[in-house]
Structure formats: structure tokens, C-alpha cells
Amino acid sequence: MDQADLSQKRRYVQYLESFLKTQHYLLQMDGPLPLHYRHYIGIMAAARHQCSYLVNLHVNDFLHVGGDSKWLNGLENAPQKLQNLGELNKLLAHRPWLITKEHIEQLLKAEEHSWSLAELVHAVVLLTHYHSLASFTFGCGISPEIHCDGGHTFRPPSVNNYCICDITNGNHSVEENQVNSAGNVSISDSFFEVEALMEKMRQLQECRDEEEASQEEMASRFEIEKRESMFVFSSDDDEVTPAREISRHFEDTSYGYKDFSRHGMHVPTFRVQDYCWEDHGYSLVNRLYPDVGQLIDEKFHIAYNLTYNTMAMHKDVDTSMLRRAIWNYIHCMFGIRYDDYDYGEINQLLDRSFKVYIKTIVCTPEKVTKRMYDSFWRQFKHSEKVHVNLLLIEARMQAELLYALRAITRYMT
């Protein structure tokens, strides 16, 4: 293993430590919710995306901490308090921009089945954590074990024959070139894709240095990108019917992702300058669920800044422009706008096949296919694509949290 691989491995380990510390705190340490509630909420969240791998894990954990097995027969067998959380789970997973302070009020004022503010924040963090983890699970082609329900019946793993532990350890020297949709390796095409992307990054940096767009132009470019994101979809976009052992853990099984402003419905843009994680969400979480805001914030920062300064065969590359474009594109799909970002850069840096993959992983991860994974960044290493998955899940989690925490803040004020 060369020095670059060792450095890359250390960065993955840093993220893994932060992730495991956060998840351990959410599930095991002192907090507002009892242990069996925490695992049941994990089941509810993973089930919304039909992620049987995570559902199976938390069914076992739920029973291990003394959970009532009757609850596992279906959400209707769980306490009314948890049933009431189903609507918020549904909206967070599929259309978080629809969450209002009225949804929060219904949970906090449900008489004997009401949630406290601290309990609700704990539940919201768990829901967003497991929605995002479902995205990562599907994005890395992780299937249930063979002895579990649904074991080895999903689509082929999206990382060919690699074990995910091999990828994160840098053992990815075999078959690094991706195949095209016809199953043929096109080394020359994928090589030129990398060179073209590098050149676009160089040109965009020069344009940044020379002139800055007006606020009106920046706002217009955001609206254009937001509209265009509605029309990014895959030809494989078929409905996936959940199995009964998964669908029994959530209500309204037909409810799923719908684009931000389809069918003439207009939702106001969420301006980060008015409500952001750093200035508002972080402090609210830390106040109601001490130390968790700090843990989540650390995880966001590590994922956002994670880089080994490579792009396929190129080394010593500043990838910050590309990472920011990916993060901001995800938030744009959720209607979230950064006033200081030029959204015109997104179309320059992210091609259609990459946008299809991003949108599928973030919005409907149960529909991702190996072909989608293979079709973007064909010359890049698998480890670089796993890095992309980390960016996607953390940006998604932050977007969901912003909508939920803003609604809680509005209820409190």
C-alpha cells in the first residue's frame, strides 16, 4: 500500500470513528428515549426505504434490549405514541419541505401520547440518521445476510465483487475501470471525461477570480437548477413494491418522493442565510439533547472536508469546488439555497449520469442499480465513489434536519 492509500485510509478511519461515536451515543448512551424506542424508530426509518438490511439489524437489537415482539407484527401493534411518529417519518424520508410547525404541535400535544421536545429531537435525529444510512447501504450494494428475509434477492452489488471493507482499506487495484451500459470498458472515453472535468474546474476558478455574478443572477441560476433537477430521472425509475415484512413497519406505503415543485405547487425557497445548521440547528439540538449537536456537527465537517486530493489518475488536486457542487446540488433538490454560491457551476461539474445517481441515492435509494453506479465517473476508483456516497448521505441528513428543526423552532417561538 503506497503513501496515498495510507493517507486515504486514515481519512476514512477518521470519518468512521465519528460516525460510530455518533451512532453509539444515539442508541446506547443516556438520552430522552428508552433503548427499545430508539431501535424501533430505526426500524421505522429504514423500512420507509425498504432497507431490509437495516431493518433486520434493528429487529434483533430491539429484541435484545427487551422490546415487545408484538410490536414487530406491524406499526399498528406499537404504542400510539410511536404510531403518531409515522407521519413525520414519512415526510422526512420523502418530502421534508412539507413539514410545518403544525406537525410538531400534533406530536407535542397528543394528550397521554404526547412527546416532549427533547424526545422529539432525539426521534428526529434517529429518523434522519437511518434514512441517510439506508441511502449509503443501497449505494454500496449492501444486501441482507443469506439467512435473513430478503437475503441476496436485491439487485447485484453496485461495487462489483468488492467487499466494502476492502474498498475502504484501499484494496481496489483490480478492475478499476468502469464499464459502460453495454458492458464494455471504454477507457479512452472515461479518460477524456476526467480530463474535461479537470479543465472545467480550472476554467471556473479563473472565472471566479475575474468576476462575480450579481445577487439577482445568482438567485436566477438557483431557480434554473432547482427546476432542472425536477427533470432528472432514470429510465429504470420503476416502482418498487415493498415486501410485507418491511411494509408492516410503516403506514401509507404508496407515499414516496415527489419533486419539489411539480404540478404547479410552489414551496418557498429555504434560504440558509435565514436558518442554517451552524447558527440555528446545531444549538437547538445541543440544548434539547446535549452533546449530540456537537457529534453531528463533527461528522458533517469531516464528510464535507474529506479529500485525498486525487481525481482518478491525477494527484495533488484541490477537489473543494467539486465537493461543494455535490453538496449544494443535493440541497438544491430540497429547495435549500446558499446566497453566496453560483449554481451555474453545478451544470459545469456534474453531468447527467452523475445527477441521476445522486438523485436516486438521496431521494429513492431503493431504486438504485449497478448500471447507475457504473455509468458515472467511469475512470474513478471505487474508493472515490464510496467517498461520494458519504457526501450524499451527510448532505441529505442535514437537509432533513434543517426542515424538521426549523419547524420545531417555529413552534417554540
Salt bridges, closest charged atoms under 4 A:
ASP61 OD2 - HIS58 ND1 3.94
GLU87 OE1 - LYS90 NZ 3.14
GLU105 OE2 - LYS109 NZ 3.47
GLU112 OE2 - HIS113 NE2 3.49
GLU119 OE1 - LYS81 NZ 2.86
GLU176 OE2 - HIS172 ND1 2.57
GLU193 OE2 - ARG378 NH2 2.24
GLU195 OE2 - HIS314 NE2 2.59
GLU199 OE2 - ARG202 NH2 2.29
GLU206 OE2 - ARG202 NH1 2.47
GLU217 OE2 - ARG221 NE 2.87
GLU223 OE1 - LYS226 NZ 3.36
GLU225 OE2 - LYS355 NZ 2.99
ASP236 OD2 - ARG371 NH2 2.97
ASP237 OD1 - LYS367 NZ 2.99
GLU239 OE2 - LYS367 NZ 3.55
ASP252 OD2 - LYS90 NZ 3.06
ASP259 OD2 - ARG262 NH2 3.16
ASP259 OD1 - LYS359 NZ 2.68
ASP274 OD2 - ARG271 NH1 3.00
ASP297 OD1 - HIS301 NE2 3.57
GLU298 OE2 - LYS21 NZ 3.66
ASP339 OD2 - ARG271 NH2 2.16
ASP339 OD1 - ARG337 NH1 3.31
ASP340 OD1 - ARG324 NH2 3.26
ASP342 OD2 - ARG221 NH1 2.59
GLU345 OE2 - ARG208 NE 2.86
GLU366 OE1 - HIS49 ND1 3.05
ASP374 OD2 - LYS370 NZ 2.74
GLU394 OE1 - LYS299 NZ 2.91
GLU400 OE1 - HIS131 ND1 2.90
GLU400 OE2 - ARG396 NE 2.76
